[in-house]
Amino acid sequence: MRLERPSLEWELEHKKYVEEWGPSRMVPSSFNIDGFDSYPAYLEALAEREKGNGKWLPNTNYFLVNDQNRIVAMVDIRHSLNEHLFNEGGHIGYSVRAVERRKGYATRILAEALKKCKDIGISRVLVTCDEENIGSAKTILNNGGIEDRSFVDSEGSVTRRFWIEN
Ligand SMILES: CC(C)(COP(=O)(O)OP(=O)(O)OC[C@H]1O[C@@H](n2cnc3c(N)ncnc32)[C@H](O)[C@@H]1OP(=O)(O)O)[C@@H](O)C(=O)NCCC(=O)NCCS
């Protein structure tokens, strides 16, 4: 099991992940390949996003890849927080391939992402989840998350917020 940066090598695997994901909004959004003319065009846009261009803050993205070279999970590490990330997004966003859930991969990719945060120098890591996302809340608690106050948006949706000392 290892982390790999998005590159042309992962085009087919990434596309399979997206197919299996279905129509709902891709999480993390940095892995959404819809609307690009080609995979290289997606990679170029991702590179700009990672540098913090446009509306983005600098961030780094990884696939969690198993020994059979299948992508089992994805993670986006944001290097700092703006108001939206402080309230709702957090430093780290992740998802697990639909057919690979309930096998500990979310817990694993969050643990790996925390190591990367340490390398970047993020010592207090904010990780969030929707109120109803029990699997994600458990993933955060498995990695030492301490719950802070929740954020409630204008429509009443509740985001649970946890800090992890790193
Ligand atoms: C939420 C998500 C990341 C969990 O991934 P996962 O690989 O299944 O999680 P894990 O196997 O590491 O499980 C962590 C814990 O949550 C539990 N869990 C996972 N999914 C669950 C679910 N749907 N309902 C209840 N518990 C669940 C597991 O049993 C495990 O509990 P344990 O530690 O007590 O054994 C995955 O379902 C997913 O990708 N969902 C869509 C994207 C998303 O919600 N991302 C998170 C945004 S904050």
PDBQT file of the ligand as one rigid body, heavy atoms in Angstrom, charges set to zero:
ROOT
HETATM    1  C1  LIG A 201     -16.670   7.751   4.705  1.00  0.00    +0.000 C 
HETATM    2  C2  LIG A 201     -15.659   6.852   4.011  1.00  0.00    +0.000 C 
HETATM    3  C3  LIG A 201     -14.420   7.664   3.677  1.00  0.00    +0.000 C 
HETATM    4  C4  LIG A 201     -15.287   5.700   4.975  1.00  0.00    +0.000 C 
HETATM    5  O1  LIG A 201     -14.337   4.878   4.329  1.00  0.00    +0.000 OA
HETATM    6  P1  LIG A 201     -14.029   3.391   4.805  1.00  0.00    +0.000 P 
HETATM    7  O2  LIG A 201     -12.784   2.938   4.113  1.00  0.00    +0.000 OA
HETATM    8  O3  LIG A 201     -15.233   2.571   4.659  1.00  0.00    +0.000 OA
HETATM    9  O4  LIG A 201     -13.717   3.610   6.363  1.00  0.00    +0.000 OA
HETATM   10  P2  LIG A 201     -12.971   2.576   7.308  1.00  0.00    +0.000 P 
HETATM   11  O5  LIG A 201     -13.062   1.207   6.737  1.00  0.00    +0.000 OA
HETATM   12  O6  LIG A 201     -11.623   3.102   7.641  1.00  0.00    +0.000 OA
HETATM   13  O7  LIG A 201     -13.920   2.622   8.587  1.00  0.00    +0.000 OA
HETATM   14  C5  LIG A 201     -13.737   3.491   9.682  1.00  0.00    +0.000 C 
HETATM   15  C6  LIG A 201     -14.808   3.153  10.721  1.00  0.00    +0.000 C 
HETATM   16  O8  LIG A 201     -16.069   3.628  10.253  1.00  0.00    +0.000 OA
HETATM   17  C7  LIG A 201     -16.993   2.562  10.177  1.00  0.00    +0.000 C 
HETATM   18  N1  LIG A 201     -17.812   2.818   9.008  1.00  0.00    +0.000 N 
HETATM   19  C8  LIG A 201     -17.395   2.965   7.731  1.00  0.00    +0.000 A 
HETATM   20  N2  LIG A 201     -18.442   3.221   6.935  1.00  0.00    +0.000 NA
HETATM   21  C9  LIG A 201     -19.529   3.242   7.743  1.00  0.00    +0.000 A 
HETATM   22  C10 LIG A 201     -20.904   3.446   7.516  1.00  0.00    +0.000 A 
HETATM   23  N3  LIG A 201     -21.373   3.693   6.281  1.00  0.00    +0.000 N 
HETATM   24  N4  LIG A 201     -21.748   3.388   8.574  1.00  0.00    +0.000 NA
HETATM   25  C11 LIG A 201     -21.276   3.165   9.814  1.00  0.00    +0.000 A 
HETATM   26  N5  LIG A 201     -19.974   2.957  10.099  1.00  0.00    +0.000 NA
HETATM   27  C12 LIG A 201     -19.127   2.987   9.071  1.00  0.00    +0.000 A 
HETATM   28  C13 LIG A 201     -16.164   1.323  10.057  1.00  0.00    +0.000 C 
HETATM   29  O9  LIG A 201     -16.865   0.192  10.499  1.00  0.00    +0.000 OA
HETATM   30  C14 LIG A 201     -15.003   1.667  10.963  1.00  0.00    +0.000 C 
HETATM   31  O10 LIG A 201     -15.406   1.521  12.303  1.00  0.00    +0.000 OA
HETATM   32  P3  LIG A 201     -14.399   0.973  13.423  1.00  0.00    +0.000 P 
HETATM   33  O11 LIG A 201     -13.196   1.867  13.388  1.00  0.00    +0.000 OA
HETATM   34  O12 LIG A 201     -15.190   1.071  14.670  1.00  0.00    +0.000 OA
HETATM   35  O13 LIG A 201     -14.072  -0.412  12.999  1.00  0.00    +0.000 OA
HETATM   36  C15 LIG A 201     -16.267   6.233   2.709  1.00  0.00    +0.000 C 
HETATM   37  O14 LIG A 201     -17.517   5.668   2.994  1.00  0.00    +0.000 OA
HETATM   38  C16 LIG A 201     -16.417   7.244   1.566  1.00  0.00    +0.000 C 
HETATM   39  O15 LIG A 201     -15.527   7.402   0.745  1.00  0.00    +0.000 OA
HETATM   40  N6  LIG A 201     -17.572   7.919   1.514  1.00  0.00    +0.000 N 
HETATM   41  C17 LIG A 201     -17.825   8.932   0.496  1.00  0.00    +0.000 C 
HETATM   42  C18 LIG A 201     -16.897  10.133   0.616  1.00  0.00    +0.000 C 
HETATM   43  C19 LIG A 201     -16.857  10.734   1.993  1.00  0.00    +0.000 C 
HETATM   44  O16 LIG A 201     -17.861  10.771   2.706  1.00  0.00    +0.000 OA
HETATM   45  N7  LIG A 201     -15.669  11.210   2.384  1.00  0.00    +0.000 N 
HETATM   46  C20 LIG A 201     -15.452  11.830   3.684  1.00  0.00    +0.000 C 
HETATM   47  C21 LIG A 201     -15.773  13.264   3.600  1.00  0.00    +0.000 C 
HETATM   48  S1  LIG A 201     -15.611  13.975   5.218  1.00  0.00    +0.000 SA
ENDROOT
TORSDOF 0
